[in-house]
Amino acid sequence: IEDLTGLPVVGNIPEGVRPGSADAMLFDRHIHAEAFRRMRTNVFSPVGNRQLKSILITSAVPRDGKTAVTANFAISLAKSNRSVCVVDASLRYPKVHTYFDLENERGLCDVLENRAGLFEVVCSTRYPNLSVVPSGQSVSNPVELLDSDEMREVISQLTQKYDVVLIDSPASTSVTDPAVLAPMVDGVLLVVRHGWVRRESLMRAIKYLSNVDANFIGVVSNVTDQGARARLFRVTSRA
């Protein structure tokens, strides 16, 4: 992946539950917790003096496990005593609220259409230091809502209040939403499901985002065989 994209792999998330399945929610195994801790260290490494407050998380194609990565990365950040807010900007098929057992009656759409104030729709979660802005009910004009001064103001207000703001967005080759949001944030993480994405789709996603001068932080390799190797090691160690 690094040779193909020219980007560093900052996360290596082991296989767990397949992305898209009903059980692909929050990981609680030690190997996953350690993987997200390592990803956290890589993303916020002092090398390069990164000052990342707002991060867009997208993928090349659907079903890469992007939202699962976003949710688990947010939990890992919150456990490191950072205040974190996750924004569900996937306005067509929102999922963030399902990971945290939240309602999705009101959210980002209501703020962007001036039906609610931003901090009226911010939801607390069962995790200390972690809040969520759900998407709200689906709308017919998501690109127009996201490509607006109101969305820029949302990001600005949240980055003033929280240490890190993670924005979950759709796949980059499916819709233009990530390309609209990328210039508004400090950095972009691209989730790639191991053995799932064709290189043509991956390079097309990078091209679309590069065209808007996205600041790539790196690639998160998801559903790797690291988990299978760890299980094999435990079994052979007991033999």
Steps between C-alpha positions, in 0.01 A plus 500: 500500500780740587681430172182548300369812670814670624322541835600352837286227652420651841257230611492122470167379634468121538211305368212473740140499386453556130414860404135538410380221730255565780767428765771727355479749780750584773798271546592394852784253439848591621649468152258762366555736793874478445459560125304820561751615761777454245294685239444782750874527558576501127239763415601737777871435482708808582696432180406782265348691794145410399231715656192304397169620638260388226537172309284373213476120481397357164562190289545412137187286465203406720527220759860575587405517869556874513239579765621220725851644475367849578306386807778288645766762429283756680474276806876448502559876480251565780677246721820700456330792680421695184156651457361359176197571284392273214295665226290278275526672162381193314163659439368238260565187707590610854631236739698670775199521732454121488850445640421704809132407547378854429186637344528668161196726504702820488857566401734661249233547233286700741792728582591555135138580415474737800239293683718449808808637668818294482534423868131412522571188291830394657443168682695358790602133488576240764868571442651788699639781283313376190205679336317448171319723253260262319407567140132565562234389256611438140475787252480528122784750460793379716778648283343846505463485879858388555653744253391801700618768738274338762706177484824695530356672806402163650859376468637827635277495810569135574878534469486785750315284752661156447858379473423285195207498256455188285272532197358179357422535128394272212734315264697735277427325171125481565409864561668841503435569869854412621657726236278785621598445864872429457608865460317592822700271729858469620555151365348198324522131589422250224369161615587207274355156565774244447437273202178680409586818312627488143803717439314697231236607751762587760698717260182666374403592857844650561477696175157643587625616840835624368312717250367704793840510676402260777763471771544122525608376840526144373320174433328273751526138387187332633401133549856376464613145578685617811215365714525156342876492557455600865250216557737253335786622720292447816402149391854395407638656819275272707596190302 
